[in-house]
């Protein structure tokens, strides 16, 4: 093993043995190279003639660039054209950590790592897989989950996706989650995704309390648990009585055997899908700066070996947006549009006629909701008829249609569900 990796492992092992044991073999062997080319480049950073960096520089020492590109970017060239660090830019990492505490009041006063910048949330999930999933490792996910988890955990890392039941009698099946944590095996990788994709469901305060209690109970019984919080749709809560905080806020100091991993970012929160910027953050009870520095270094090493670094331009644009005096007001105006679309869906589905052919699964947040088709209907046939005859697009998931109300204007919601009803009736 590389001595730099061993040095990080020794720190983690000394600080928290459970966290060390949760690392995959890749996670144990990875490190951020502070020697070699990177170290030598850092040593030469202040030199007058710097021939270390693998980038082209103009004679005036600014980044070399094409004017046809530069003219479209209203930023200092130094904030867009050079490489960003593999850790991500320090300014946006600090800003995101500050914003996390604002959005999750229960994080205030708690110790957690500085976020590492990823290439949005899919890459963040992949980095969590890199750090914690060995071939054959089970990853516990809800029975209704984002299909990309299969590619990430199974195809990329050889893990095994195991589902626990999501709903029971119109509410979250917390008992099923609890039982899955108590199954055989000392190491558990649990994935929580709220608001959930595809259902658009977030737990109530009581359900969140139940989730946290189930994780603590398993940890008390000796289970070592890494909880990956996929917070892609964070903040989009449309009903009262729903817990708007990330589970990370409650898990960050829950137990020495519970490592909380928050994967989040502005993709959906700030409507910048193509910017491809996300963050991965760690917390565990008793965690300190040395432990978190070691985990950050390992994660940055994984990022460097995977994509090198994330977009500097995107990080610069986002940081300027976060610091804008109109940021919160603009974000609220977009949330209001999403709230209106959600409310219209709830209003339209009050009509009991739709229950002849489909019924909505529980939903209260996020981008999506799902309708379960009645027995005898084929979801793929319904989906194709909706496209070909009604010019309506939905996603078929095993005879369940996922509807992205986030992309449907209020004026079109009635037509959307009437179309689904008509297609079902025609095929019934």
Secondary structure, DSSP 4 states (H G I P E B T S, - for coil): --HHHHHHHHHHHHH-HHHHHHS-HHHHH-----SHHHHHHHHTTT-SS---SSS-B-TTSSBP--HHHHTT--S-GGGTTSPPPTT--HHHHHHHHHHHHHH-GGGTT---PPPEEESHHHHHHHHHHHHH--TT-EEEEESS--THHIIIIIIIT--EEEEE--EETTEE-HHHHHHHHTSS-SEEEEEEESS-TTT----BHHHHHHHHHHHHHHHHTT-EEEEEEE-TTTT-B-STTB--S-HHHHHTTS-TTEEEEEEE-HHHHTT-GGG--EEEEEE-TT--HHHHHHHHHHHHHHHHHHTS---HHHHHHHHHHHT-TTHHHHHHHHHHHHHHHHHHHHHHTT-GGGGGTEEEPP--BSSEEEEEEPTT--HHHHHHHHHHHH----EESSSEEEEEGGGS-GGGHHHHHHHHHHHHHHH-
